[in-house]
Amino acid sequence: MKTPTEKISSNTQSLDPFYLTIKEVSQITSLGKSSIYRLEKQGQFPKRLTLNKSRVVWTYTDVHAWCKVVKEREGYPAKDHYTF
């Protein structure tokens, strides 16, 4: 199985639909699962997509945009995409 870094590197030409699991979102953002769900409920994190009863995902594009906003808010220079 590819790591989030390998997936991003191999899919930079067509990023959507490029789905991330909760584990991958957690690795990319350094947030725990409960923090991700809490921020999502508060409207401060991208909404998940439900693929079926037991599978939810986030799009790379949405998570990337959220990371960019957080970095800009904290005074870091924004990048078009991130390497992990």
N, C-alpha and C positions, 0 to 999 in steps of 0.2 A: 504494500500500500504506500502511496506517495505521501510525503509530509506536506503540510500547507505550503512550505517554501517551494517544493518541487512542483506542486500543482500550479502555483502562481507563475513560476518561471516558464512552465510549459504551455500556459494558457493566456499569456499576455496579449495575444492578438485578438482573442475573442473572450472577453471577461464575463459577459452575461449571456446565457445563464451559466454561472459558475457558482456552485453551491458549497457552502461551508457548514459542517456539523457544529454542534455546540462545543465540542472538544476543540475543534479547529478555531472557532471564534474566540474561545477562551485563551488559546495559545497565542493568537495574534494580538489580542487586546490586553492580555495579562489580567483579565478580570475572571473571577470565579463564576460558576454557573448561576448561583443565586443573585449575584450582582447584575449579571446580564439580564436575567428575567425581571429583576426589580426595576432597572433602568428602562427596560422596554415597557413595562407597565406604566411607568411615570412619563412615557413619551420622550425619553431622553436617549433612546437607543433604537436602531432600526427594528421594524417588526419582522418576525419570523414568517416563513412560508410553511404551510402544512402540506406535505406531500401525501401522507396517508395517516391513519390513526396513530401510528407509532413513530413517525419520522417528521421532524421539523428541521428546517435549514434556513440559512441567511444567504443573501447573494453577496459575492465578493465586493461588488460595486457599492452596495449599501454600507458594508462594514468598513471598506476603504474610505468612503466619504466621511463616516463618523470619526475615524482615526484622524483624518485630515483636519476636521473641525476642532477636535480636541488639541491637536498639536498647534494649530494656529492660535487657539484661545490661550494656550500656555506660553506663547511667544516663540515657538520653534518655527523655522521656515517650512512652508508647505512643499510637498513633492507631488508629482503627478501619480506616482505609484511607489510602493515600498518594496524593498528587498528584505527578506527575513532570514 
